[in-house]
Amino acid sequence: MKLQFYYPRWGSENMDWDHFCQKVKQAGYDGVEAPVPEGPEEQKVILDALKNNDLQLVGQYYQSFEKDFEVHKSSYVKQLYILASVQPVKINAQTGKDYFSFEQNAELFAIANTITKETGVTICHETHRNKALFAAHITHIFLKKLPDLKITADFSHWCNVAESLLEDQEEALALACENVEHVHSRVGHTQSAQVIDPRLPEFKNELEAHLRWWDAIVKEYRDHKREVLTITTEFGPAPYMVHLPVTGMPIASQWDINVHMMHLLKGRYCK
């Protein structure tokens, strides 16, 4: 089994794409996770920078803002087709809303499956606050009823939602780990979806909990002889990253933490 690591565009939007991709490549990443604009000229800038630096793309859908379901569904379809048109490795989608009904969110998952069949681009659904898969127990219900559902495992959100390290939701986590298509390797805790810095001893328990879950995902991939596991090291900027009041200075480096997470997981799994 091979691991591929992706760096998030989130937090580096002020950097031009050429410089950004050069930096990502030099750090040892395989690609970038990013949304894709609608305009072909803007797309070309991104795709050329990726190609020139031999980097791959995981497309990112995050624009699930519309409250009205029919408007939301129309926008969802449009954005997924835009992403699929550039043929990324896969698409990570923040699908649905926590206040949509089970049937409504299931309809969105079915739409994504149809687009995957039409385009050949796998779409996986992120375990993200405010979205369809916002909590472990809710995702468990979806996975029981929709066993082919593929998720992006970002369990940091579930810790925040449940105000725990999910010690009492082992069954939900076990099933989730069997259905992972993509990983966001951010470490969360009971009060936030991102610890200040996973290198700090204060967050040893949180890091070890997430490592156990990632171990289970890697074991699942190895047991089923899957060839590639994609991982985005997705520690983010403010408001995920704590900033000092008045000055607005971040108290840790997003870049350094993400690169550290890549090396940590390479050392753990690529022996």
Secondary structure, DSSP 4 states (H G I P E B T S, - for coil): -EEEEEEESTT-TTS-HHHHHHHHHHHT-SEEEE---SSHHHHHHHHHHHHHTT-EEEEEE-----SSHHHHHHHHHHHHHHHHHT--SEEEE--S-TTS-HHHHHHHHHHHHHHHHHH---EEEE--TTSTT-SHHHHHHHHHH-TT--EEE-HHHHHHHHTS--TT-HHHHHHHHTTEEEEE----BTTBSS-S-TTSGGGHHHHHHHHHHHHHHHHHHHHTT-SEEEEE-----TTTS-B-TTT--BSS-HHHHHHHHHHHHHHHH--
